Amino acid sequence: MAAQETAVQGTTSRWKKFFREVKAELKKVSWPTRQELISYSGIVFVSVITVSILIWLVDSLFNELLHLILR
């Protein structure tokens, strides 16, 4: 029974250490300002839309080429 208690205490202390270290690392992070976050989000949104349109165009082109080949 003592071995189980020791194992549980060891596991608990490892989790506590893990979360302490996570908290310490998060304090080191350089978080963006609200304006930077809005700007970066806009850039990501425009990039996703642009790449989506390009993929759609290439897919449409290949679809038409395939139809021409199979006719």
C-alpha positions as CSV (number, residue, x, y, z in Angstrom):
1,M,0.0,0.0,0.0
2,A,2.9,2.4,0.8
3,A,4.3,1.8,-2.7
4,Q,1.1,3.0,-4.3
5,E,0.9,6.1,-2.1
6,T,4.5,6.9,-3.0
7,A,3.7,6.4,-6.7
8,V,0.7,8.7,-6.5
9,Q,2.7,11.4,-4.7
10,G,5.4,11.1,-7.3
11,T,2.9,11.5,-10.1
12,T,1.2,14.4,-8.4
13,S,4.5,16.2,-7.8
14,R,5.5,15.7,-11.5
15,W,2.2,17.2,-12.6
16,K,2.7,20.2,-10.3
17,K,6.2,20.7,-11.6
18,F,5.0,20.5,-15.2
19,F,2.3,23.1,-14.6
20,R,4.8,25.4,-12.7
21,E,7.1,25.2,-15.7
22,V,4.3,25.8,-18.2
23,K,3.3,28.9,-16.2
24,A,6.9,30.1,-16.2
25,E,7.3,29.6,-19.9
26,L,4.0,31.4,-20.7
27,K,5.3,34.5,-18.8
28,K,8.3,34.6,-21.2
29,V,6.0,34.7,-24.3
30,S,5.8,38.0,-26.1
31,W,2.0,38.3,-26.6
32,P,0.8,40.5,-29.5
33,T,-1.1,43.7,-28.9
34,R,-4.8,43.8,-29.8
35,Q,-4.0,45.8,-32.9
36,E,-1.3,43.4,-34.0
37,L,-3.7,40.5,-33.4
38,I,-6.3,42.1,-35.6
39,S,-3.7,42.8,-38.3
40,Y,-2.3,39.3,-38.3
41,S,-5.8,37.8,-38.3
42,G,-6.6,39.9,-41.4
43,I,-3.5,38.7,-43.2
44,V,-4.3,35.1,-42.4
45,F,-7.9,35.6,-43.6
46,V,-6.8,37.2,-46.9
47,S,-4.2,34.5,-47.4
48,V,-6.7,31.7,-46.9
49,I,-9.2,33.3,-49.3
50,T,-6.4,33.8,-51.9
51,V,-5.1,30.2,-51.7
52,S,-8.6,28.9,-51.8
53,I,-9.4,30.8,-55.0
54,L,-6.1,29.6,-56.5
55,I,-6.9,26.0,-55.7
56,W,-10.4,26.3,-57.1
57,L,-9.0,27.8,-60.3
58,V,-6.4,25.0,-60.8
59,D,-9.0,22.4,-59.9
60,S,-11.5,23.9,-62.5
61,L,-8.7,23.9,-65.1
62,F,-7.8,20.3,-64.5
63,N,-11.5,19.4,-64.5
64,E,-12.0,21.0,-67.9
65,L,-8.8,19.4,-69.3
66,L,-10.0,16.0,-68.1
67,H,-13.4,16.5,-69.7
68,L,-11.7,17.4,-73.0
69,I,-9.5,14.3,-72.8
70,L,-12.3,12.0,-72.1
71,R,-14.7,13.3,-74.8
